[in-house]
Amino acid sequence: IKEEIVRSGFWYLLALRLFALIPFFLVTLLAALSPIRLQEFVAATAIGIMPATLLFSYAGAQLGYINT
């Protein structure tokens, strides 16, 4: 498993961030205990949380238009 995480850790972390099956803090904790590099962790986290961030930002912006 360790060799697989070293080889494809970015993709595993990206999938966990995108699908959010495991709580965010637990994914971060598991990534810290794994041999994944810091650059891969930062890139996978940035890309993985982007869709949810955009969705929540859009929803928050639309709250101002509910009463109109």
Secondary structure as UniProt FT lines:
FT   HELIX           2..19
FT   HELIX           24..33
FT   HELIX           38..62
FT   HELIX           63..65
//
